[in-house]
Structure formats: structure tokens, C-alpha cells
């Protein structure tokens, strides 16, 4: 039954896609009339609907005969923004040129976005029972962007036009397009001839972000052993204190040569140790057995922190588990906040590792951390134990648990967030 339902829904989606591209609104109306009058007028002795059926069918046939003679020779170029944000509209410029020797009218253009139809394996894993409603919900969830059909003005031979396209990014990730399709309506205005322009493109769609109140991050500055180069980029590096006599073991690059020449003995530059704030932003990617919406909300919350925290005077380590443990550092001289958002745009759930992998990766860096912001999927025993271990090592933390069930008597450092009420909950930070 699964395979039959999948093939049926797959075919229905293909027919709908074809009709939306090949038929105008008037053509859809005429085709609907053909179906209705054909059903009503089966018995020609009892109804005259067959006459309307014949007329409408003749219109469809005449329109189809015109299509082979509509040769559309065009070129098209788009100018996309570097990034978009999930759930928000964006615009881009589109330039179209008529390469033919005759004017073109009744033109429109489509984006050939990646096919959002799921595979059979994804379909079976994502729904409990094969219904068309579940299929539509899954297709809509996998659609990266929504770009409506764009009408074009009349193009004279070798003329060009430029339009602004308004689109909407639907989900984080990459919105891939295989090219553009230019449609030209037939003289009757029922069907459209199509000309495909191969122009592959990829648009990074950043996660949705929420507004956060002013943040008072936990913890205090810590000594960063071996972090001289990193600390230099932050500002609280090894600052110059003064000059002193050479001691065995001092590096040669710290010798102050002018003083050496003047005093006739080795003089070196002395620096103070490097201290600065370093926070961890921990994203729980272990979504096995959980609603995907919880994971997407967790990514959006992590993106909100990554975008809001001022990394000009501190370092922020984004940590999560994918195929392996990943750590990305933002701060002066390191990645920018926008780069962290691009990383989060591609984060996928981890389904083949235990939560302890993330816990151990974070705890291995505990000595360098000022504080820790944890965005967790739920509040079970494994996650409670992880936070207890952080606190036992003196790492101050702020925990946001995304879960559907309320947490009984949460401590002050824990904020339980319910999907659909995230902005309201984050306002309590």
C-alpha cells in the first residue's frame, strides 16, 4: 500500500505541476468545462451538454496546434542576494532578452526550483499512514522557497527588460534552482509554450531569528593557556607591560634590540597573561524520535543567540554534533556572526550517536569557557546530568530546553520553551 500510495501521490503532484505551467487560468477553466460537459453529456439523447463539450474540446485542440509554432528564443540572467532568511520575503533582479526576430507578447517566467517531492524512504519514515494530506504537508515542509510566476512586458526583437522578483524563503538550508522557464501564451490564451534557460543557482537561507532582550551572559574572564594568537585578535591579548633582563627560556622574538644595544646585555619585552571571555553556544542536534519542529525551533533559537551576542569583546564557540563534533568560533579576527548563521543554515539532526558525545565534547573544553548557553531538545536525565557536570566544574550556564511538556519547578537558569510560543518565552530571559 505504501508503494502504491507513493506512486499515486507522486503522479498527482506531477500532473498539477504540469498543468500550472502549461495552462493559463482560462485554459484551466476550459479544461474543467471539457471534463464536466463530457461527464454530463455522455447520453446525447438526454442532454445538449455534448455540444458545449465539442466546442470546448475544439478550443483546446486549436490551442494545442498553435504551440509548436510558438518558438521562444530568449536569454535570462538573475541577480540573487547572497543570503535570505527563512520565513521572510526577499527580492532579486531578473533580466530577460529576446534573441529572436519577432516580438514576443504574453510572456511569463518561472523559477525551476528543486523538486520538493520526498523519496519513498523519506515518505515512509515521516508519516504514520499514507494519506494525501500527509504527503502535501511533507512536500510543503521540503519546499525551500516560493517564487510566483512573473509576468513579462512585450519584448521587441533583440530587446531587453529587467524586473524585480518578490519571493519568500520558506525554510533554512539551500534554495537550489536548475534554471528558468519562459512561457509564451498561445493566441487563444489557453496554453503556453515553454522555453527553458539553464541557469543553476544556490541561495543560502539562514535560520529564522527571534528578538532577544539585552543579555547578561554568565561567568567571568578566564585565562586562555596557549591562546596568545587568538587573544591578540580579541583585544585582551598579552599586553606590553615593560622591559626586564633576559631570563633563560625567554623566546628570542621578545628581545628588545635597541635596549640590548644600549645596555650591552639582553633585554626582553614583558607581557601580561591573556584573559578574556569565551562562551560556548551548544546546540543539541539529537532529534531521534522527536518532532522535527522542535529541532527547527532549537536551530532558530541558537541563531538568535549567535546573531545577538556581541563578539567584538569576547569569543563565541558554536558547538554541535553532526558526522563529527564541530566547533566554530566567532569573534574579532575569527568568524563573524553572519558566518555562524550560515553554518546553522546547514545543520542536520544527528540520529546515530548518543547525547553523551556532545556532553563530552563540551566538557573537554570546560577550562577555557567563561559560560555556556545550551539549547537542548527536551529535559531528560541525560541532559540534566550534562548540565550538572557543567556546574560541578564551575561553568556557569543558561539552558533553553525546547519541549512540548512543561518542566516542573525549573531552576532560575533553565527556560522551557514550547514550539509556537518561542518569542514570548525568550522575552523572559
ZIPELIN-V803794 format. One record per pair of residues at least 12 apart in sequence whose ideal C-beta (glycine too) atoms are under 8 Angstrom apart, sorted by the first residue. I is the first residue (numbers start at 1). J is the second residue. D is the distance in Angstrom with one decimal. If there is no record, write none. Layout:
I:J:D, I:J:D
This chain:
1:130:6.5, 2:120:7.3, 2:123:7.5, 2:124:5.6, 2:130:5.6, 3:120:6.8, 5:130:3.6, 5:135:8.0, 6:120:5.0, 6:123:5.5, 6:130:7.0, 9:130:7.8, 9:132:5.9, 9:135:4.3, 10:117:6.0, 12:132:7.6, 13:117:5.7, 13:135:7.8, 13:139:6.8, 19:31:7.8, 21:110:6.4, 21:181:7.0, 21:183:6.8, 21:192:7.1, 21:194:6.6, 22:191:5.9, 22:192:5.9, 22:194:7.3, 23:190:6.9, 23:191:5.9, 23:192:7.2, 24:185:5.8, 24:189:5.7, 24:190:6.0, 24:191:7.0, 24:192:6.4, 26:189:5.3, 26:190:5.6, 27:60:7.8, 27:63:6.9, 27:189:7.6, 27:190:3.7, 27:191:5.3, 30:56:5.4, 30:59:5.7, 30:60:6.1, 30:190:5.8, 31:60:6.6, 33:52:7.0, 33:56:4.8, 34:53:6.4, 34:56:4.7, 34:57:5.5, 34:60:6.3, 37:49:4.5, 37:50:7.1, 37:52:4.6, 37:53:3.8, 37:56:6.4, 38:53:5.0, 41:53:5.0, 59:188:6.5, 59:190:6.5, 60:190:6.8, 60:191:7.9, 62:188:6.4, 63:186:5.0, 63:188:4.8, 63:190:4.0, 63:191:4.5, 64:191:6.4, 66:186:4.2, 66:187:5.9, 66:188:7.1, 66:191:7.7, 67:186:6.0, 67:191:6.0, 67:192:8.0, 67:193:4.9, 70:184:5.2, 70:186:6.3, 70:193:3.8, 71:100:7.1, 71:193:7.7, 72:100:7.5, 72:104:6.5, 72:107:7.7, 72:182:5.7, 72:184:4.8, 72:193:6.0, 72:194:7.7, 72:195:3.9, 73:98:7.3, 73:99:4.3, 73:100:4.1, 73:195:7.2, 74:96:5.8, 74:97:6.4, 74:98:5.9, 74:99:6.0, 74:100:7.7, 74:104:7.4, 74:107:8.0, 74:155:7.6, 74:182:5.0, 74:195:6.1, 74:197:6.7, 75:96:7.3, 75:97:4.8, 75:99:5.9, 75:197:6.6, 76:94:6.7, 76:95:6.9, 76:96:4.9, 76:97:7.6, 76:109:6.8, 76:180:4.7, 76:182:6.7, 76:197:4.5, 76:199:6.4, 77:94:7.5, 77:95:4.8, 77:199:7.0, 78:92:5.9, 78:93:7.0, 78:94:5.1, 78:95:7.7, 78:165:7.7, 78:180:7.2, 78:199:6.6, 78:201:6.6, 79:92:5.8, 79:93:4.2, 79:94:7.6, 79:95:7.7, 80:92:4.9, 80:201:5.9, 80:203:5.4, 81:203:7.3, 82:204:7.2, 83:203:7.3, 83:204:4.7, 83:205:7.3, 83:206:5.4, 83:338:7.7, 83:341:7.8, 83:342:7.1, 84:145:7.6, 84:169:4.1, 84:175:7.3, 84:203:5.9, 84:204:7.4, 84:205:5.1, 84:206:7.0, 85:169:6.2, 85:205:7.0, 85:206:4.9, 85:207:7.7, 85:208:6.6, 85:209:7.0, 86:169:5.3, 86:170:6.8, 86:171:5.4, 86:172:4.6, 86:205:5.4, 86:206:6.8, 86:207:5.9, 86:208:4.6, 86:300:7.9, 87:168:7.8, 87:169:7.0, 87:170:7.4, 87:208:4.9, 88:168:7.2, 88:169:6.3, 88:208:7.8, 89:166:6.1, 89:167:6.9, 89:168:4.9, 89:169:7.9, 90:166:7.9, 90:167:5.9, 90:168:7.3, 90:169:6.2, 91:164:5.5, 91:165:6.5, 91:166:5.4, 91:167:7.3, 92:164:7.6, 92:165:5.4, 92:167:7.2, 93:162:6.1, 93:163:7.6, 93:164:6.2, 93:165:7.5, 94:109:6.9, 94:150:7.0, 94:162:7.0, 94:163:5.3, 94:164:7.6, 94:165:5.2, 94:180:7.9, 95:160:6.4, 95:161:7.3, 95:162:4.8, 96:109:6.6, 96:152:6.0, 96:155:7.1, 96:160:7.0, 96:161:5.6, 96:162:7.8, 96:163:7.6, 96:182:7.0, 97:155:7.7, 97:158:7.4, 97:159:7.2, 97:160:4.4, 97:161:7.9, 98:155:3.9, 98:156:6.8, 98:157:6.1, 98:158:6.2, 98:159:5.4, 98:160:7.6, 99:158:7.1, 100:157:6.3, 101:157:5.2, 102:157:6.3, 103:154:6.2, 103:155:6.5, 103:156:5.0, 103:157:6.4, 104:154:6.9, 104:155:4.6, 104:184:6.2, 105:154:4.6, 105:155:7.9, 106:184:5.9, 106:185:3.7, 106:189:7.2, 107:151:7.3, 107:152:3.9, 107:153:7.9, 107:154:7.8, 107:155:6.7, 107:182:6.2, 107:183:6.9, 107:184:5.6, 107:185:8.0, 108:149:5.1, 108:150:6.2, 108:151:5.0, 108:152:6.1, 108:182:7.5, 108:183:4.9, 108:185:7.9, 108:192:7.6, 109:149:7.3, 109:150:5.0, 109:152:6.0, 109:180:5.8, 109:181:6.9, 109:182:5.2, 109:183:7.1, 110:147:7.7, 110:149:5.6, 110:150:7.8, 110:180:6.9, 110:181:4.4, 110:183:6.8, 111:145:7.9, 111:147:4.2, 111:167:7.8, 111:177:5.3, 111:180:6.4, 112:177:5.8, 112:178:4.5, 112:179:4.8, 112:180:6.5, 112:181:5.7, 112:196:7.2, 113:143:7.6, 113:144:6.8, 113:145:6.3, 113:147:6.7, 113:175:6.9, 113:176:7.1, 113:177:5.4, 113:178:7.9, 114:144:6.8, 114:175:7.8, 114:176:4.4, 114:177:7.3, 114:178:7.2, 116:139:5.0, 116:140:7.6, 116:142:4.3, 116:143:4.3, 116:144:7.6, 117:139:6.0, 117:142:7.8, 118:138:5.3, 118:139:7.0, 118:142:6.2, 122:138:7.5, 123:135:7.1, 123:138:6.6, 126:138:5.5, 140:170:7.9, 141:171:7.2, 141:292:7.7, 142:171:7.8, 143:170:5.4, 143:171:7.3, 144:169:7.2, 144:170:6.1, 144:171:5.9, 144:173:6.0, 144:174:7.0, 144:175:4.0, 144:176:7.1, 144:205:6.4, 145:167:5.8, 145:168:6.6, 145:169:5.2, 145:170:5.8, 145:175:4.2, 145:203:7.2, 145:205:7.1, 146:167:6.4, 146:168:4.7, 146:170:5.8, 147:165:6.7, 147:167:4.3, 148:166:7.9, 148:167:7.6, 149:183:7.7, 150:163:6.2, 150:165:5.6, 152:182:7.7, 169:203:7.7, 169:205:4.5, 170:205:7.9, 171:205:6.7, 171:296:7.7, 172:205:5.1, 172:206:6.3, 172:207:4.4, 172:208:7.3, 172:296:7.5, 172:299:6.8, 172:344:7.4, 172:345:4.9, 173:205:5.7, 173:345:6.0, 173:346:6.7, 174:202:5.2, 174:203:7.0, 174:204:6.1, 174:205:6.9, 174:345:7.5, 174:346:7.5, 175:202:7.2, 175:203:4.3, 175:205:5.5, 176:200:7.8, 176:201:7.5, 176:202:5.4, 177:199:7.4, 177:200:6.9, 177:201:4.9, 177:202:7.8, 177:203:7.8, 178:198:7.1, 178:200:6.0, 179:196:6.0, 179:197:5.5, 179:198:4.3, 179:199:4.7, 179:200:6.5, 180:196:7.4, 180:197:4.5, 180:199:5.6, 181:194:5.4, 181:195:7.1, 181:196:5.2, 181:197:7.2, 182:194:7.2, 182:195:4.7, 182:196:7.9, 182:197:6.5, 183:195:7.9, 204:342:5.8, 204:345:5.6, 205:345:6.1, 206:303:6.9, 206:341:4.6, 206:342:6.9, 206:344:7.4, 206:345:5.2, 207:296:7.9, 207:299:5.0, 207:300:5.0, 207:302:7.7, 207:303:4.0, 207:341:6.6, 207:344:5.2, 207:345:6.2, 208:300:4.5, 208:303:7.2, 209:300:6.6, 209:303:5.2, 209:304:4.7, 209:307:5.5, 209:341:7.9, 210:300:6.5, 210:301:6.8, 210:304:4.5, 210:422:5.8, 210:423:5.1, 210:426:5.3, 211:304:7.6, 211:423:6.8, 211:426:7.6, 211:427:8.0, 212:304:5.5, 212:305:7.0, 212:308:4.6, 212:426:5.8, 212:429:6.4, 213:426:7.6, 213:427:6.2, 213:429:5.5, 215:305:7.9, 215:308:6.4, 215:309:6.5, 215:429:7.0, 217:277:7.4, 217:279:5.8, 217:309:7.1, 217:314:7.8, 217:370:7.5, 217:371:5.5, 217:373:7.6, 217:398:7.7, 218:370:7.7, 218:371:3.8, 218:372:7.8, 218:396:3.3, 218:397:6.5, 218:398:5.9, 218:413:7.7, 219:277:7.1, 219:279:7.3, 219:369:7.4, 219:370:3.8, 219:371:3.3, 219:395:7.2, 219:396:4.3, 220:277:7.7, 220:370:6.4, 221:236:7.4, 221:275:4.5, 221:276:5.8, 221:277:5.4, 221:370:6.5, 222:275:6.7, 222:276:7.9, 222:277:7.7, 222:278:6.7, 222:367:7.6, 222:368:6.3, 222:369:7.1, 222:370:5.5, 223:273:5.9, 223:274:7.2, 223:275:5.6, 224:274:5.3, 224:275:7.2, 224:276:6.6, 224:278:6.9, 224:368:5.8, 225:367:8.0, 225:368:7.8, 227:274:5.9, 227:368:7.5, 228:274:6.1, 230:315:7.3, 230:329:8.0, 230:333:7.6, 230:334:7.6, 231:274:3.5, 231:276:5.9, 232:274:7.9, 232:333:7.4, 233:331:6.9, 233:332:5.1, 233:333:2.4, 233:334:6.6, 234:276:4.9, 234:313:7.2, 234:314:7.2, 234:315:6.3, 234:331:5.7, 234:332:5.6, 234:333:7.1, 235:276:7.3, 235:313:6.5, 235:332:6.7, 236:274:6.1, 236:275:5.7, 236:276:4.1, 237:274:5.3, 238:271:3.5, 238:272:6.3, 238:273:6.7, 238:274:5.3, 239:271:6.3, 239:272:5.4, 240:269:6.2, 240:270:7.6, 240:271:6.0, 241:270:4.7, 241:271:6.1, 241:272:5.4, 242:269:7.9, 242:270:5.5, 243:256:5.7, 243:259:5.7, 243:267:5.3, 243:268:7.1, 243:269:6.2, 243:270:6.7, 244:267:7.2, 244:268:6.4, 244:270:5.1, 245:265:6.8, 245:266:7.0, 245:267:6.5, 245:268:7.6, 246:265:7.4, 246:266:3.3, 246:267:6.7, 246:268:5.2, 247:268:7.6, 250:268:4.9, 254:268:4.6, 254:269:4.9, 254:271:7.9, 255:267:7.0, 255:268:5.5, 255:269:7.8, 256:268:6.4, 256:269:5.3, 276:313:7.7, 276:314:6.5, 276:315:6.9, 277:313:7.2, 277:314:3.8, 277:315:7.1, 277:370:4.5, 277:371:7.9, 278:314:6.6, 278:315:4.4, 278:316:7.9, 278:317:6.8, 278:368:5.6, 278:369:5.8, 278:370:5.2, 279:309:7.0, 279:314:6.3, 279:315:7.2, 279:316:5.4, 279:317:7.1, 279:369:7.0, 279:370:5.6, 279:371:5.1, 279:372:7.0, 279:373:6.5, 280:316:7.9, 280:317:4.8, 280:319:5.7, 280:362:6.2, 280:365:7.0, 280:369:5.3, 280:371:7.6, 280:372:4.6, 280:373:7.0, 281:302:6.1, 281:305:5.6, 281:306:6.1, 281:309:7.7, 281:316:5.8, 281:317:6.8, 281:318:4.9, 281:319:7.0, 281:373:5.1, 281:375:7.5, 282:319:5.1, 282:320:7.3, 282:358:7.0, 282:362:5.6, 282:372:6.2, 282:373:6.8, 282:374:4.5, 282:375:6.8, 282:376:8.0, 283:298:6.5, 283:299:6.9, 283:302:4.6, 283:318:7.0, 283:319:7.1, 283:320:4.1, 283:344:7.6, 283:347:6.9, 283:375:5.3, 284:298:6.3, 284:320:7.7, 284:355:7.3, 284:358:6.7, 284:374:7.3, 284:375:6.2, 284:376:4.4, 284:377:4.7, 284:383:7.3, 285:320:5.1, 285:321:5.5, 285:322:6.8, 285:347:6.4, 285:348:7.4, 285:349:5.6, 285:350:4.4, 285:358:7.6, 286:321:7.3, 286:349:7.5, 286:350:5.5, 286:351:7.8, 286:353:7.2, 286:354:7.6, 286:355:5.0, 286:358:7.1, 286:377:6.4, 287:349:3.8, 287:350:7.4, 287:351:7.0, 287:377:5.9, 288:349:7.4, 288:350:7.9, 288:351:4.5, 290:377:5.7, 290:378:7.0, 291:404:7.5, 291:419:7.6, 292:349:7.5, 293:419:5.2, 294:377:5.5, 294:378:7.7, 294:402:5.1, 294:403:7.2, 294:404:7.5, 294:419:6.1, 295:349:5.4, 295:377:6.4, 297:402:5.2, 297:417:7.1, 297:419:5.0, 297:422:5.7, 298:375:5.0, 298:376:7.5, 298:377:5.8, 298:402:4.8, 299:344:5.6, 299:347:5.8, 300:422:7.1, 301:375:5.1, 301:400:5.8, 301:402:7.0, 301:417:7.0, 301:422:6.6, 301:426:7.2, 302:318:7.4, 302:344:6.1, 302:375:4.8, 303:340:7.8, 303:341:5.5, 303:344:5.0, 304:426:7.1, 305:373:5.7, 305:375:7.5, 306:318:6.3, 306:330:7.1, 306:337:5.7, 306:340:4.2, 306:341:6.2, 306:344:6.8, 307:337:5.4, 307:340:7.9, 307:341:6.4, 309:337:7.7, 311:330:4.7, 311:331:4.6, 311:332:7.2, 311:334:7.8, 311:336:7.8, 311:337:6.2, 312:331:7.7, 312:332:5.8, 314:331:6.5, 314:370:7.4, 315:329:5.7, 315:330:7.1, 315:331:4.0, 315:334:6.8, 316:329:7.0, 316:330:4.6, 316:331:6.4, 316:340:7.4, 317:329:5.2, 317:365:7.2, 317:369:7.7, 318:330:7.1, 318:340:5.2, 318:343:6.5, 318:344:7.5, 319:358:7.4, 319:361:6.4, 319:362:5.9, 319:365:7.9, 320:347:6.2, 320:358:7.2, 321:350:4.9, 321:353:6.1, 321:357:5.4, 321:358:4.9, 321:361:7.0, 322:347:7.0, 322:348:6.5, 322:350:6.2, 325:357:6.9, 325:358:7.5, 325:361:4.3, 326:343:7.8, 327:361:7.7, 327:365:7.8, 328:340:6.1, 328:343:5.3, 354:382:7.8, 355:382:4.6, 355:383:6.7, 355:386:7.2, 356:382:7.0, 358:386:7.7, 359:382:7.6, 359:385:7.7, 359:386:4.2, 359:389:7.1, 362:386:7.6, 362:390:7.4, 363:389:6.0, 363:390:7.2, 363:393:7.0, 366:390:7.1, 366:393:4.8, 366:395:5.3, 369:395:5.3, 370:396:7.6, 371:395:6.7, 371:396:4.5, 371:397:6.5, 371:398:7.3, 372:390:5.8, 372:395:5.3, 372:396:7.2, 372:397:4.3, 372:398:7.5, 373:397:7.3, 373:398:5.1, 373:400:7.5, 374:386:7.7, 374:387:6.7, 374:390:8.0, 374:397:6.0, 374:398:7.3, 374:399:4.7, 374:400:7.0, 375:400:5.0, 375:402:7.1, 376:399:6.4, 376:400:7.0, 376:401:4.9, 376:402:7.0, 377:401:7.9, 377:402:5.8, 377:403:7.5, 378:401:6.3, 378:402:7.4, 378:403:4.8, 379:401:4.3, 379:403:5.9, 379:407:5.3, 379:414:7.4, 379:416:6.9, 383:401:7.3, 387:399:5.8, 396:413:7.9, 397:413:6.0, 398:413:5.6, 398:415:7.7, 398:429:7.7, 399:413:5.9, 399:414:4.8, 399:415:7.0, 400:415:5.0, 400:417:5.8, 400:426:7.9, 401:414:6.4, 401:415:7.2, 401:416:5.1, 401:417:6.8, 402:417:5.1, 402:418:8.0, 402:419:6.8, 402:422:8.0, 403:416:6.1, 403:417:7.6, 403:418:7.3, 404:418:6.2, 404:419:6.9, 406:418:7.8, 415:428:6.6, 415:429:6.5
